[in-house]
Amino acid sequence: MTLVRSSDIVWDIPRLHGMRVPGRLFASEPLMLKAREDRAIQQVENVAHLPGIVGYSMAMPDIHWGYGFPIGGVAATDVENGGVVSPGGVGFDICCGVRLLASSFGEEDFAGRRRELMAELDRRIPRGLGKGSIADSSLVRRTLIGGAATVLEAGYGRPADLDRCEEHGTSAGADVAAISARALERGGSQLGSLGSGNHFLEVQVVDQVLDGEAAAVFGLSKGMVVVMIHCGSRGLGHQTCTDQLKLMGSAMSRYGIEVPDRQLACVPVRSPEGERYLAAMAAASNFAWANRHVLAHEARKAFAAAFGVSMERTGMQLVYDVAHNLAKVERHEVGGAERLLCVHRKGATRAFGPGHPDLPEDLRRVGQPVLVPGSMGTASWVLRGVPDNPAFASAAHGAGRLMSRKKAKQQETGRAVMDGLEAGGISVRPGSVGLLSEEAPYAYKDVDEVARVCEVAGLAQRVARLRPLGVVKG
């Protein structure tokens, strides 16, 4: 493979070997190490073969190997000219994303109620492979169409939350009939739960503000305690992806589609199979929007109980909720003309700039909040969308793995990781102590470097850095 370094943070793969477009990676030299090791760069080249792809096959600074697409992969296909949709460009955890809540508390407040607050969160936030906090199967089915609005009507959260949520917390075009009985069975008892793996609920403090204007618009200030929630569509989303991959794999030959990796199974967006996938993806997305909405409600209740105040007095306003595993039909300019594109963001987050009509009015002046979580024990970042983003209004979604879970477990035991975090002043409430080593800080890239490269590359601008105080781990 030929890799040409175009600048300190831009690497290009020339169009060769049947590629329909070139490849482009946004990463500094240190961030490229993992991509070189685990074949993620080859995946960028493979994605460039998709029918209808335009611009570049791209990867964000947190790139690492994934199913079909690299995690951190971005690709846009021309919907009206044979462009395809590929489940590998979304991932198994459909609509996995991040929700950030501000609060009226400071770090000293947290210190005074640390034990009580972490105990309340430990009690109220289901995680691991167990059940969620909602056992109403009829409500779960309704969320597949209504998303966060459905659980809001059931008494969870606040109406204003929907204004600060991508797509207002409801993906259009969902069809429950596109969700299999097995997917409903797997997800039916999991609404309102974190899951496992890299999912978490983290109590953090704003320890740096780099863009005061944007921070003020977002509702953030230095010293403020915030809550970050990272989770997705649980078993329902995973099964939905599995089901759709089987359907697409058998349909590709009918459309004469050939790709260099069978994990890039795809069909035209404008086909019965493509439309069914988008309808199933939207339904699973609505489960994910509702899932994070319920978890935020439980976090508010935990803060209220720990501090002995009403939920309103916690001041826990939603900063934003944004997904990083979706394929969305959007309009973007390509070659001087506006086109209707299916933008795959797999481990990449939407990052609309100032003035975008899809943003709530109070955010249009500064752009969309872009949430970039780190790993346990390291910082997370809030960035904002900027004009003229070169990656179809996309940015990094997190730190990105540096080593596999197997390798991470060989470094330290889960107990050693937990003891180290506690010694560093970070309270940990794990779903499984033994699995903590899989998500240890050393297993991930430097999130500060990821955020810096996003800014230098013109993907998003840094607003505030968040430091962890306590984590409830999936």
C-alpha positions in Angstrom: 0.0 0.0 0.0 1.2 3.5 -0.8 0.8 6.1 2.0 1.7 9.7 1.2 2.1 12.1 4.1 0.6 15.4 2.9 1.1 17.4 6.1 1.9 16.8 9.8 -1.6 15.5 10.3 -2.9 14.4 6.8 -2.0 11.1 5.2 -3.3 10.1 1.7 -3.7 6.8 0.0 -3.6 7.3 -3.8 -6.4 5.9 -5.9 -5.1 2.5 -7.0 -6.2 -1.1 -7.3 -9.8 -0.4 -8.3 -10.4 2.3 -5.7 -13.1 4.7 -6.7 -11.7 7.5 -4.6 -8.5 8.2 -2.7 -8.1 7.5 1.0 -7.4 10.2 3.6 -6.4 9.9 7.3 -6.2 12.7 9.8 -3.7 11.7 12.4 -0.3 12.7 13.9 2.6 10.3 13.8 1.9 8.9 17.3 -1.7 8.3 16.5 -0.8 6.4 13.4 1.1 3.7 15.2 -1.9 1.6 16.0 -3.4 2.1 12.5 -0.2 0.7 11.0 -0.2 -2.3 13.3 -3.8 -3.5 13.0 -4.6 -3.2 9.3 -6.9 -0.2 9.8 -5.2 1.6 7.0 -6.0 -1.3 4.7 -9.6 -0.9 5.7 -9.6 2.7 4.6 -8.4 1.5 1.2 -11.1 -1.2 1.1 -13.9 1.3 1.9 -12.7 3.4 -1.1 -14.1 0.6 -3.4 -17.8 1.1 -2.3 -20.1 2.0 -5.2 -21.1 5.6 -5.3 -18.5 6.8 -2.8 -17.5 10.4 -3.2 -14.6 12.6 -2.0 -12.3 10.4 0.0 -12.6 7.3 2.2 -11.6 8.9 5.4 -10.5 8.1 9.0 -10.5 10.2 12.1 -7.5 10.7 14.5 -8.7 7.8 16.7 -8.6 5.3 13.9 -8.3 1.6 14.7 -9.4 -1.7 13.2 -13.1 -2.5 13.1 -15.6 -4.7 11.3 -15.4 -3.8 7.6 -14.9 -0.1 8.2 -12.2 1.0 10.5 -13.4 2.5 13.8 -13.1 6.2 13.1 -14.1 5.6 9.5 -16.2 8.2 7.4 -17.5 7.6 3.9 -20.2 9.3 1.9 -22.0 7.7 -1.0 -24.1 9.5 -3.6 -27.7 8.4 -2.9 -29.1 9.4 -6.3 -26.3 7.9 -8.4 -26.0 4.3 -7.2 -24.5 5.0 -3.7 -24.7 2.2 -1.3 -25.3 1.8 2.5 -23.2 -0.7 4.4 -23.9 -1.9 8.0 -20.1 -2.2 8.4 -20.0 1.6 8.1 -22.3 1.9 11.2 -21.2 -0.9 13.4 -23.0 -3.4 15.6 -23.8 -1.0 18.4 -26.1 1.2 16.3 -26.4 4.8 17.5 -23.8 4.3 20.3 -23.2 7.8 21.5 -22.4 10.2 24.3 -24.7 12.4 26.4 -23.3 15.2 28.6 -25.1 16.8 31.5 -24.0 20.0 33.3 -24.8 20.6 37.0 -25.0 23.3 39.6 -22.3 21.6 41.7 -18.5 22.1 41.9 -15.6 19.8 42.7 -15.8 20.6 46.4 -19.4 19.7 46.5 -18.6 16.4 45.0 -15.8 15.8 47.5 -18.2 16.3 50.3 -20.7 13.8 49.0 -18.4 11.5 47.0 -19.3 8.3 48.9 -23.0 9.0 48.9 -23.2 10.0 45.2 -21.2 7.1 44.0 -23.3 4.7 46.0 -26.5 6.2 44.5 -25.1 5.9 41.0 -23.9 2.3 41.7 -27.5 1.4 42.8 -29.4 3.2 40.1 -27.3 2.5 36.9 -27.7 -1.1 35.6 -24.7 -2.3 33.6 -23.0 -5.4 32.4 -25.1 -8.1 30.8 -28.1 -7.7 33.2 -31.4 -6.0 32.8 -32.2 -2.3 32.4 -34.3 -0.2 34.6 -37.5 -0.5 32.5 -39.3 -3.8 32.2 -42.3 -2.5 30.3 -42.1 -4.4 27.0 -44.8 -2.3 25.4 -42.9 0.9 26.2 -39.8 -0.6 24.7 -41.6 -1.3 21.5 -43.0 2.2 21.4 -39.5 3.6 21.8 -38.5 2.0 18.5 -40.7 4.6 16.7 -40.6 7.5 19.1 -37.1 7.4 20.6 -36.4 9.7 23.6 -39.8 11.4 23.2 -41.5 8.2 24.1 -39.7 7.8 27.4 -40.2 11.5 28.1 -43.9 11.0 27.8 -43.6 8.1 30.3 -42.1 10.5 32.9 -38.4 10.3 32.2 -36.3 13.5 31.7 -37.3 17.0 30.7 -38.9 18.4 27.5 -35.9 20.7 27.0 -33.6 17.6 26.7 -34.9 16.9 23.2 -33.8 20.3 22.0 -30.2 19.5 22.9 -30.2 16.0 21.3 -29.2 15.1 17.8 -32.3 14.5 15.7 -34.3 15.7 18.8 -33.8 12.2 20.1 -35.9 10.5 17.4 -34.6 9.0 14.1 -37.2 9.3 11.4 -38.2 6.5 9.1 -38.1 3.7 11.8 -40.1 0.5 11.2 -40.7 -2.0 14.0 -41.4 -4.7 11.4 -37.7 -4.4 10.3 -36.6 -5.5 13.8 -36.5 -9.3 14.3 -38.1 -11.2 17.1 -34.6 -12.2 18.3 -33.5 -8.5 18.4 -36.6 -7.6 20.4 -35.9 -10.5 22.8 -32.3 -9.4 23.3 -33.1 -5.7 23.9 -36.5 -6.0 25.4 -35.3 -6.0 29.0 -32.3 -3.7 28.5 -33.8 -0.2 28.2 -32.1 2.1 30.8 -28.8 0.2 31.1 -25.1 0.9 30.2 -24.1 -2.5 28.9 -20.5 -3.6 29.1 -17.2 -3.0 27.3 -16.2 0.6 26.9 -19.5 2.0 28.1 -19.6 4.1 31.2 -21.3 6.9 33.2 -18.6 9.2 34.5 -18.7 12.1 36.9 -16.2 14.8 35.7 -15.1 18.3 36.4 -14.4 21.0 33.8 -10.7 21.7 34.5 -9.9 23.8 31.4 -11.9 26.1 29.3 -10.3 27.1 26.0 -13.2 28.7 24.2 -15.1 30.8 26.7 -17.9 31.9 24.3 -18.8 28.4 23.2 -18.5 27.0 26.8 -21.0 29.7 28.0 -23.4 28.8 25.2 -23.1 25.1 26.0 -23.7 25.9 29.7 -20.2 24.9 30.9 -17.8 26.7 33.3 -14.5 25.9 34.9 -14.9 23.9 38.1 -18.3 22.6 37.2 -19.2 19.0 37.9 -20.7 17.3 34.8 -21.9 13.8 34.0 -20.9 12.0 30.7 -22.8 8.9 29.6 -21.5 6.6 26.8 -23.7 3.7 25.7 -25.8 2.6 22.7 -28.6 0.2 21.6 -27.4 -2.8 23.5 -28.4 -6.3 22.3 -31.2 -5.0 20.1 -28.8 -3.0 18.0 -26.2 -5.8 17.8 -28.8 -8.3 16.6 -30.2 -5.9 14.1 -26.8 -5.4 12.5 -26.3 -9.2 12.4 -29.7 -9.7 10.8 -29.2 -7.0 8.2 -25.7 -8.2 7.2 -27.1 -11.6 6.4 -29.8 -10.1 4.1 -27.3 -7.8 2.4 -24.7 -10.6 1.8 -27.2 -12.5 -0.2 -28.5 -9.5 -2.1 -25.2 -8.1 -3.3 -24.9 -10.4 -6.3 -28.3 -9.3 -7.6 -27.0 -5.7 -7.8 -23.6 -6.8 -9.3 -21.7 -5.4 -6.4 -18.2 -6.7 -5.6 -16.1 -5.4 -2.7 -12.6 -6.5 -1.5 -13.8 -7.5 2.0 -17.0 -9.4 2.6 -17.5 -7.4 5.8 -18.3 -4.5 3.5 -21.6 -6.0 2.5 -23.7 -3.3 1.0 -26.7 -2.5 -1.2 -27.9 0.6 -3.0 -29.5 3.1 -0.7 -32.4 3.3 -3.2 -33.2 -0.4 -3.0 -35.7 -2.4 -1.0 -32.9 -3.9 1.1 -31.3 -0.5 1.6 -34.5 1.1 2.7 -35.2 -1.8 5.0 -31.7 -1.4 6.6 -32.2 2.3 7.1 -35.6 1.6 8.7 -34.1 -1.0 11.0 -31.2 1.2 11.9 -33.6 4.1 12.7 -35.6 1.8 15.1 -32.4 0.6 16.8 -31.3 4.3 17.0 -34.5 5.2 18.7 -33.8 2.6 21.3 -30.4 4.1 21.9 -31.7 7.7 22.2 -34.2 6.5 24.7 -31.7 4.4 26.6 -29.3 7.4 27.2 -32.4 9.6 28.1 -33.4 7.1 30.8 -29.9 6.9 32.2 -29.6 10.7 32.4 -32.9 10.7 34.3 -31.5 8.1 36.8 -28.3 10.2 37.1 -30.4 13.2 38.1 -32.2 11.2 40.7 -28.9 9.9 42.1 -27.5 13.5 42.4 -30.8 14.7 44.0 -30.7 11.8 46.6 -27.0 12.2 47.4 -27.2 16.0 47.9 -30.6 16.0 49.5 -32.2 18.4 47.0 -34.9 18.2 44.3 -34.0 17.1 40.8 -34.6 20.7 39.7 -32.0 22.0 42.2 -29.3 19.8 40.8 -29.2 22.1 37.8 -28.5 19.1 35.6 -29.2 20.5 32.1 -28.4 18.5 28.9 -25.4 20.0 27.1 -25.8 17.6 24.1 -26.4 14.1 23.0 -24.7 13.0 19.8 -24.2 9.5 18.2 -21.1 8.1 16.7 -22.4 5.0 14.9 -24.9 6.0 12.2 -25.4 6.3 8.5 -27.4 9.5 7.7 -28.8 10.9 4.5 -27.6 14.5 4.4 -26.8 17.2 1.8 -23.2 18.2 1.3 -21.3 20.0 -1.3 -19.1 17.9 -3.5 -17.1 19.3 -6.4 -18.9 22.6 -6.2 -22.4 21.0 -6.3 -24.8 20.0 -3.5 -25.5 16.3 -3.4 -27.7 14.0 -1.4 -25.3 11.7 0.4 -25.5 8.7 2.7 -22.8 9.6 5.3 -21.4 6.7 7.2 -19.9 7.6 10.5 -18.5 4.5 12.3 -16.8 5.6 15.5 -17.0 9.2 14.2 -19.3 11.9 15.4 -21.4 14.5 13.5 -19.8 18.0 13.9 -22.1 20.6 12.3 -20.6 24.1 12.2 -22.2 27.5 13.1 -25.4 28.4 11.3 -26.4 24.8 10.4 -30.2 24.7 10.3 -30.3 21.3 12.0 -28.9 22.7 15.2 -31.1 24.2 17.9 -31.3 28.0 17.6 -29.3 28.6 20.8 -26.3 26.6 19.4 -26.2 27.9 15.9 -24.0 30.9 16.8 -21.1 28.7 17.9 -21.7 25.3 16.3 -22.6 21.8 17.6 -21.1 20.4 20.7 -18.7 17.5 19.8 -18.2 15.1 22.7 -14.9 13.1 22.7 -14.6 10.8 25.7 -11.3 9.4 26.9 -10.8 6.2 28.9 -11.1 5.6 32.6 -8.7 7.8 34.4 -8.0 10.2 31.5 -9.6 13.4 30.3 -12.5 13.8 28.0 -13.1 16.8 25.7 -15.9 19.0 24.5 -15.2 20.5 21.1 -17.5 22.4 18.7 -18.2 22.1 15.0 -16.5 24.6 12.7 -17.1 25.9 9.2 -15.7 24.1 6.1 -15.1 20.8 7.9 -13.2 18.6 5.3 -14.8 15.3 6.4 -18.5 15.7 5.7 -19.0 17.5 9.0 -17.4 14.7 11.0 -14.9 14.5 13.9 -13.3 11.9 16.2 -15.6 10.1 18.7 -13.1 9.2 21.4 -9.5 8.3 22.3 -9.5 5.1 20.2 -8.0 1.8 21.3 -4.3 1.4 21.5 -4.2 -2.3 22.3 -6.7 -5.2 22.1 -8.7 -6.2 25.2 -6.7 -9.4 25.4 -3.4 -7.6 25.4 -4.7 -5.0 27.9 -5.7 -7.8 30.3 -2.1 -9.2 30.1 -0.7 -5.9 31.4 -2.5 -5.7 34.8 -5.3 -7.3 36.7 -8.6 -5.6 37.0 -8.0 -5.1 40.7 -4.7 -3.4 40.1 -6.3 -1.0 37.6 -9.0 -0.2 40.1 -6.6 0.3 42.9 -4.5 2.7 40.7 -7.6 4.7 39.8 -8.7 5.0 43.4 -5.2 6.0 44.5 -5.4 8.8 41.9 -8.6 10.1 43.4 -11.1 8.5 40.9 -13.9 6.5 42.5 -14.7 3.4 40.5 -17.9 1.3 40.6 -17.4 -1.5 38.1 -19.9 -4.0 36.7 -17.0 -6.5 36.9 -13.6 -5.8 38.6 -12.0 -8.5 36.5 -12.8 -6.8 33.3 -11.6 -3.4 34.3 -8.1 -4.1 32.8 -9.7 -4.3 29.3 -10.6 -0.6 29.5 -7.6 0.6 31.5 -6.1 4.0 30.6 -3.0 2.4 29.0 -5.2 0.6 26.5 -6.2 3.8 24.8 -4.6 6.5 22.8 -3.8 10.0 24.1 -7.2 11.8 24.0 -5.5 15.2 24.4 -3.6 14.5 21.2 -6.8 13.3 19.4 -8.5 16.6 20.4 -5.5 18.6 19.2 -5.4 16.9 15.9 -9.1 17.4 15.4 -8.5 21.2 15.8 -5.4 21.4 13.6 -7.2 19.4 10.9 -10.2 21.7 10.9 -12.6 19.0 12.1 -13.6 20.7 15.3 -12.4 23.3 17.8 -11.5 22.5 21.4 -13.8 24.1 24.0 -13.3 22.5 27.4 -11.3 19.6 28.9 -13.1 17.4 31.5 -11.2 15.5 34.2 -12.7 12.3 35.8 -13.8 12.2 39.4 -15.8 9.0 39.5 -16.9 6.3 37.1 -19.6 3.7 36.9 -18.3 1.1 34.4 -20.1 -1.3 32.2 
